[in-house]
Amino acid sequence: MKLLFFVLLCLNLSDAFSQDTSYFDRSGVLTNIADSVKYVRIITKEANAKQFNVEEFYRNGKRKLTAKTNSSSLKLRLEGPCIEFFESGARKTISNYKDGRKTGDCFEYYPQGKLFLHKIYQKASSDSDSTNYIIQEAYDANGTELVTAGNGVMAFYNNTFDYALEHGSIKNGKRDGEWTGEDKDHRVSFVEIYKDGELTTATSMQNNIKYTYSKNRYESPNFVGGEKKYGNFLSKTIRYPAYERENGISGRAIVGFTVGIDGSIGNIAILGSVSPGFSNGAQRIMMLSPNWKPATLYGVPVQAYYSIPINFAVSGQ
C-alpha cells in the first residue's frame, strides 16, 4: 500500500510537467529494491520554467523535502528556499541555497516544533565543506537558551532526536575543545578535539577496540589508489557494447554495490541505464573490480552501499 502511494502520486501529476522519479534507501543511496526504499524523490518542471521543482516523500506519504534545483541530475543543485520535514510531517529545517550550497540563516527544529538551532552559513570553499557555518543560538527542548551570540555549551542529537548524541562547547560560533559522545545506533563512544570548528584528533571505542580518526567522522569507500587508479582500471576493463557502437549510442549506466568491511564488492545492481548493453557492461566492470578501501565511521570500518555512473561514449562524441 505504501509503495502504491508512490505510483499514484506519480500518475496524478499534471501532464503539463516533465517528471523524473527516483527511489532512495535510508542512507540516501539510489535503490531499485522495493523493500529498501525509505523515500521517493520527484523532480518536475513546468513548460518554459528555468528551474526544476524537487519534492521528496517518506514511505508513509508524508512530505520529506520541498525545494527547487538548477539540475535534474541525481546530484541536486538546490537554489532558493528549502524546507525539510520529520517523518511525522513536522517541520525539521528551513534553509536557503545558492548554487547548491547553503547560505545565510538556517533554522533547525525539535520534532515537537520548538526551535533547536540557528546557524548562519558563510561562503563555502567547496561543495563538500561542512564547517562553513557559525552556530548563533541553540536551545534545549524546553526553550532554554544554551548558546547565545555564538557562545555556550550544548548537545546535538541523533537524526530522530531519540537521544543526545554528543555534547561540548561552542566558542565564537564554532565547536571548540573536547566533545564527547555515544552513538547508540552504531554502539560506539568517542572523544573529539576541535579547534575553531575543525576536527583535529579523535578516538573511538567499539567492542573494547580503540580507533583513531581526524577531519571527518565518516569517510566514503574509495577505489584503492584514488581517481587516477580508478580511471586506469576503467580504461583497461571497459568494453563498448557492439550494438550501441554500431548505432552510435552513447550514455551511462548507474551501478550500485556494497563495499564490505574488508573492501570486497558485492550486491551489484544496475540502478539506471539507457540500454541493456550498457547495463551488462557496467555490471561486468564491477564484477572485475579489485577490493576497495572500505568506508569508516568514527574510524571503524563499516559496510557501505555506494553507487557510481559509468559512462560510455562513442569516439568523437
C-alpha positions, 0 to 999 in steps of 0.5 A: 500500500505504501509503495502504491502511494508512490505510483499514484502520486506519480500518475496524478501529476499534471501532464503539463510537467516533465517528471523524473522519479527516483527511489532512495534507501535510508542512507540516501543511496539510489535503490531499485529494491522495493523493500529498501526504499525509505523515500521517493524523490520527484523532480518536475518542471513546468513548460518554459520554467528555468528551474526544476521543482524537487519534492521528496516523500517518506514511505508513509506519504508524508512530505520529506523535502520541498525545494527547487534545483538548477539540475535534474541530475541525481546530484541536486543543485538546490537554489532558493528556499528549502524546507525539510520535514520529520517523518511525522510531517513536522517541520525539521529545517528551513534553509536557503541555497545558492548554487547548491550550497547553503547560505545565510540563516538556517533554522533547525527544529525539535520534532515537537516544533520548538526551535533547536538551532540557528546557524548562519552559513558563510561562503563555502570553499567547496561543495563538500565543506561542512564547517562553513557555518557559525552556530548563533543560538541553540536551545534545549527542548524546553526553550532554554537558551544554551548558546547565545551570540555564538557562545555556550555549551550544548548537545546535538542529537541523533537524526530522530532526536531519540537521544543526545548524541554528543555534547561540548562547547561552542566558542565564537560560533564554532565547536571548540575543545573536547566533545564527547559522545555515544552513538547508540545506533552504531554502539560506539563512544568517542572523544573529539578535539576541535579547534575553531570548528575543525576536527583535529584528533579523535578516538573511538571505542567499539567492542573494547577496540580503540580507533583513531580518526581526524577531519571527518567522522565518516569517510566514503569507500574509495577505489584503492589508489584514488581517481587516477587508479580508478580511471586506469582500471576503467580504461583497461576493463571497459568494453563498448557494447557492439550494438550501441557502437554500431548505432552510435549510442552513447550514455551511462549506466548507474551501478550500485554495490556494497563495499564490505568491511574488508573492501570486497564488492558485492550486491551489484545492481544496475540502478539506471541505464539507457540500454541493456548493453550498457547495463551488462557492461557496467555490471561486468566492470564491477564484477572485475573490480579489485577490493576497495578501501572500505568506508569508516565511521568514527574510524571503524570500518563499516559496510557501505552501499555506494553507487557510481555512473559509468559512462560510455561514449562513442569516439568523437562524441 
